[in-house]
Amino acid sequence: MPSTSAVKRSARAGQGAKRPTNLSLSVDVLEAAKSLDINISQSCDNYLRELVLQKQTSRWKAEHADFVAAYNATVEAEGLPLDNWRSF
C-alpha cells in the first residue's frame, strides 16, 4: 500500500500510472452520469483517492493516539518546548 504522502503527491500531480479495472455500477447512476457528460473514470479515481486519504488519516490517528495524548499531556504539564525563547 502506498504511503499517505505518496497518495498526496500523486493527487497534487493530478495523475499517476493508471491501470484498467472493472467496476460494477448501478445502471441508473451510470446512465445519468453519461447523460451529464461526467467522466466516470476520473470521477471514480477522484472519489477513491479522497476515500483512501480519509482512511489513511483515520488509521494514522488511531495508531498514534497514545503518542499524541502523551505529548499533549507533556505540553499541558510543562508548556511548549523552547517556549522561553519565543519572541512573539
Residue pairs with C-beta under 8 A, 6 or more apart in sequence:
2 10
4 53
4 56
4 57
4 60
7 49
7 52
7 53
7 56
8 53
10 16
10 49
11 49
11 53
18 45
23 44
25 40
30 40
33 40
33 43
34 40
61 68
80 86
